[in-house]
Amino acid sequence: MAHKFKVLNKSKLDSPKRREVLPAKEILKTIGIKKSDVVADIGCGIGFFTFPLSEAVGNEGIVYALDIEKEMLDDVEAGLLERNIKNVRPVVTQEYRLILENNYVDVAFLCTVMHEVKMREKFLKETNRILYPDGRIIIIEWIKKDSDFGPPADHRLDKNVLKRNLQRAGFKDIQITDFNNYFYIADARKK
């Protein structure tokens, strides 16, 4: 059951609990973001992963911070100014039209976005479109069970459903592993 995160709850996107269960730098190291990568942080919110991604790709790389909510990107832009970051490009986008050109990024990165998308295969095909040939999609999602943190289990996306969605959207080499008791990480390549 898809539901949209409400902008008025944006303070929840950078809470001590979220930092504990989603250690950004550790996750980026685990998934292998490299210097000079061009990354689309899709559904970036207030920039929880945008800023660590910026550091991970270095001056040779670029991070496109994509969100459908201008108010979220306002927070990202303020953070860029505050931190003097030059390699992030905020982009107001549409849910099923990501604005970026075809074959444009090395990595499409999505954290807790897919469970909010109604037409997942359409969304994933659009994400596939912006990836370089053999580019990667990294998806972090809630494990489909009730827990003391996060949305209820019926709002979460089962990893087997996501795997089928990825296959139908033109991805290969799909690997899905539990990161901790809250999240799993899907890693796949464009065919």
URRAKA-V650391 format. One record per helix or strand. SS is the DSSP state (helix for helix, strand for strand). FROM is the first residue (numbers start at 1). LEN is the number of residues. If there is no record, write none. Layout:
ss=SS from=FROM len=LEN
ss=SS from=FROM len=LEN
This chain:
ss=helix from=7 len=8
ss=helix from=16 len=6
ss=helix from=24 len=8
ss=strand from=38 len=5
ss=helix from=50 len=8
ss=strand from=62 len=6
ss=helix from=70 len=14
ss=strand from=88 len=5
ss=strand from=94 len=1
ss=strand from=97 len=1
ss=strand from=105 len=7
ss=helix from=114 len=3
ss=helix from=120 len=11
ss=strand from=131 len=12
ss=helix from=153 len=3
ss=helix from=159 len=10
ss=strand from=171 len=8
ss=strand from=183 len=8
